[in-house]
Structure formats: C-alpha cells, structure tokens
Amino acid sequence: MFPQSTSDLHPLIRKLETIVDLSDEERDAVLRLPLTVRALKADQDIVRDQDRPSQCCAILEGFAFRYKMLAGGKRQILSFHIPGDIPDLQSLHLEVMDHSLGTLVATKVAFIAHGAVRAFLRAHPRIGDVFWRDTLIDAAVFREWVTNVGRREAYGRIAHVFCELFVRLSAVGRNNGQSYQMPITQAELADATGLSTVHVNRTMQELRGDGLIKTENGSVIIQDWDGLREAAEFDSTYLHIRKRAA
C-alpha cells in the first residue's frame, strides 16, 4: 500500500476533463477524496464475481479488464480499462458483483469507500452527473462489443479493439503520436474477441502485412489510421468523448 498523495487521482481528473471542464474547486475536491492506493501484480483480481464490495476502485497506472468465467475455465473479457477509469461505479447501487475485475499488468489502483463517494457526489452534483454519464458510456461500450463479437469477422474485430484503445488512450494523453502501449497478450485478445489464439495470431499477421499496424515492445503503432478504421467499421460516437484532456 502507498500513502495518499495529492497527485494520485490526476488520472481521474484527466478522464473527467474529457467530459466536462472542472472548476478549481471541483478539481481540488477530487484530489482530496480519501483513498487507499495499492500496487497489484499482473493477473490479480481487483474484485471478484459475487463479491459485495464496500468501495470503488480507480485505475491510476497500468491496465485492467472486466471479465466473466464460465464452467470449465472459459473466460470472456468484456472490456479493457485504462488509467482514469472507475470500472466498478455500479457497485454503489448494485450490492453483488456479477463479474470480476482483474489486472493485465502490474497496476496501481486507488480504492475509495462507498460512503466517501456518496458524500462527494452529494456535495458536487455536477460531477455526480458526469459519473452517471460514465456508466452510460460503459453500457454503450458493451453494445459495441456485442456487435463486434457477434457480427464482425476476425479482421474487423481485432482492428476495432485497436481503434477503441487508441481513441480512449489519446483522449487522456496516453498516446505517443500514432503509437500507444498495449500490454495485452494474444490469449487475452482472443478472450476479448471470441477467437482462438491461433486465429488471433493469423489475423495480427494480416493486419501487419496490410500495413495497418506495427507491434513492437508492447506498443501498437498505427501506420494507416483510415485503413484500420475502415477495416473495423469504427465510429467513435459510442465513446462519447467530448474533448481531449489538458
């Protein structure tokens, strides 16, 4: 665990500022939220299916994912989460988790007690509206992922994941031009797209061979954004990003 720092929640500030301009008072109030910061290892659960959490988590550094496990050990990844995300806001109102959250890599997470979140939202209703909007965007992402897995071919499915991550990471300043860190293995990408690992490997080779992307040292470099977006039939409307954070 780490002592709380006034800089810990800056990733959340950046995420909120893709939606609304925060006042100095609102920004300071976010930074004063009481929290416990933990460093989690890769492949570690943050919260599990059937848990009854008493706190929400904010991703500060690293990558996380939402998933469901089926009998026999099959896993479906439902979404990926980046710094600034609070992927379990629904636990404020839904007592029992119906899925799990885990880390993809070593990840720094802030835990904020439900009572503190509720008091904060009562004191700052405009940010409460932003948090509510964020849960609606989660639902929009789920709809897009259902369409992706259900109706796109493998080439488009994987291209769509790359497009989504690029847009989301760019919005919070986590890109480097046309490249971004993507610490997601082919096995994890298979669980997110409903494909076999072999099929993912073959499709990745096709995307690279067609000059749409390069991958090196855990990064994705987009070489042809228009081509990748066309292959994915990608329309970023469902992410509802209003602006890039400062």
N, C-alpha and C positions, 0 to 999 in steps of 0.2 A: 504494500500500500504506500501511497505518497501523501504528504501533507497537501492540503488545498493551496493552490496558487491562484492569484487573481488572473493569471493568463490561461488557466486550464480550459475555460469554456470559450476561448476565442474561436475554435472551430464551429461551435454552435452559433456564435454571433455571425460568422460569415454565412452560415446556412440561412439564418433568419433574414439577413440582408439581401439575399437573392429574392426575397418575397416582399419585404417592406423596409422603408427607411426607419431605423431605430433612432429615437431621441437619445441624448446623452444619459438621461435618467433611466430609460429602459435598458440601455447597454450596461450601465453600472449595476442595475438590479439583477440582470442575468449573471454578471460576473460575481455577484455576492451570494448566489444560490449556495446553500450548504451542500457539500458533496463529499463523497469518498472516492478517491481515484485508485484504481487497481491496474496493475500490469498483468495481463493474461497471456498465457502461452498460445502458440498456434494450436488449432484443433481443440480448443477448450470451450465448453458451454458457458454462456453468459447467464441464460435462464432456460429451463427445460419445459417441455410439454408436460402439462398437468401441475406445474408449479403454481403457487399462489403468491406472487411477488408483492412486496411492500414498497418497492422502489422502481424508478425508471432508470434507464441507462442512456448515456450519450457517448457516442464514439468520438474519441479525441484524436487518436492516431491508429493507423492500421486499417484492416478490412474485416467486416463481419458479414454473416449471412443468416437468412431465415430459412428454416427447413422443416420437413416432416419426414419421419421414419415410418416405414411400413414393415409388416411382418416379414421375416426373412432377411432383414437388414437393408432393404432397398430404401434409398433416400431421394427425395425430391427437394431441390433447392428452389425457394420461392422468390427470393430477392437478394441482392447484394447491398451492403451498407458501408458508407464511406464516412470519413470524419465530418462531424457536424450533425449527423443523423441521430434521432432518438427513435429507434425502431420498435420500442415497446410502449409507446404512449397509450395504446389501448388498454394497458393493464391498469390505468387509472379508473376504468369503468367496467372492465371485464375481469372478474376475480380469478379465473383459472386460465392459464396459458393453454392455447390449443395448438401450439407449435413450439419449436425451440429456436434459440438464437445462439450462434457459435462464432468463433473466430477463425479466419482463414490463415492469418499470420499472427505473430506477436502483436497484441493490440492493447492500447491504453484506453480504459473505459472509466467514465465518471458515473457513479450511482447517486441518485437524488431521491430522497424519501418522498413517497406519495404525498404526505402531509405538507411538505415544503413546496412541492409542485403546485398543489391545490391553493395554498396560501398565496403563492407567487401569481397564479393566474387570476385570483380574485383581486389582487392589488393592481394587476396590469392586464385588463381585459383585452386590450388590443393585441397583445402577444398571445393571449388565450385564443383569439380568432385565428392567429397565424398557426398555432399548434393544431387547431381543429382543421384548418385547411391542409396541413401537412398529412393528417391521417386520411383525408380525402384523396390526396395525391398518391398515398400508398395504395388505395383501392384502385386508382387509375393505372398504376404500375401493374397490379395483379391482373387487371383486364387485358393489358397489353401482353403480359407474359402468357396468359392463357391462349391468346390469339397466336403468339409466337410459336408455342409448343404444339398447338393444335392444327395450325394451318400453313405454316411456312415450311419449306424444305430446309434441310440441314444447313445449306449455304447461307440462306437468309436468316435462319435462327441465330447462328453464331455471329454473323455480321451485325445483327440487331443488338446483341449484348455489347459488342464493341462500341457501337454508336451510342447506346444509352450511357455507358460508363464514361465515354469521352465527354458528352454534353454535361453530365452531372459533375464530374471532376473539374471541368473547365469553369463551371458556374461558381465554384468555391475556390478557384485559384490553385487547383491541384494538378494542373497540366503543365507541360513544358512545350509550348508551341503545339505541334501536332502529335506529341507523344505523351504518354501517361503511364504511371506504374499500374500494373495489373497482376497482383500476386495470386492468380487463380490457376490451378493446375488443370490439365486436360480432363482428369477424372471429375473435378468439381464443375467444369464447364459441361461435361456430359450430364451430370446430375441436374444442372440448371436448364438444359435444353432437351432432356428426354432422349438422348442419343447414347450410343455405346462409345467407349473411349477410342476404339479403333475408328469409328465414323468421325469423331471429332478430330482426330489426328489427320485423317484424309482430307477433311474439309478445311482445316487450317492450312494444309499444304496448297490447296486450291486457291484460297484467299491470298496467300503469299505469292503463288505462281501467277495470279492475275494482276499482281501489282497493287492490290488494295491496301495491304498492311505489311509491316515487318514486325517481328518479335525478337527482342534481344535483352538479356539480363533482367527478365521480369517486367519489361516495358513493352507496350504496343506503340508502334509508330504508324500513324495513318498516312499512307502515301497518296491515296486518291479518295478524298472525303466524298465527293459527289458519287463516285462509283460504289463506295461502301454503302452510302445512304440508299442508293438505288437498289443495290442487292438486298438490303434489309427491308425495303419499303418503309424506311424510317421517317416518322413525323414526330418531332419532339413535343407536339402540343400536349400530350398526356403527362409530361413532366411539369408543365405549368410554371416554368422558370421565368420570372419577370425581368430579371437583370443579373448581371454578374456582380458578385460581391466585391466591395473595395478591397 
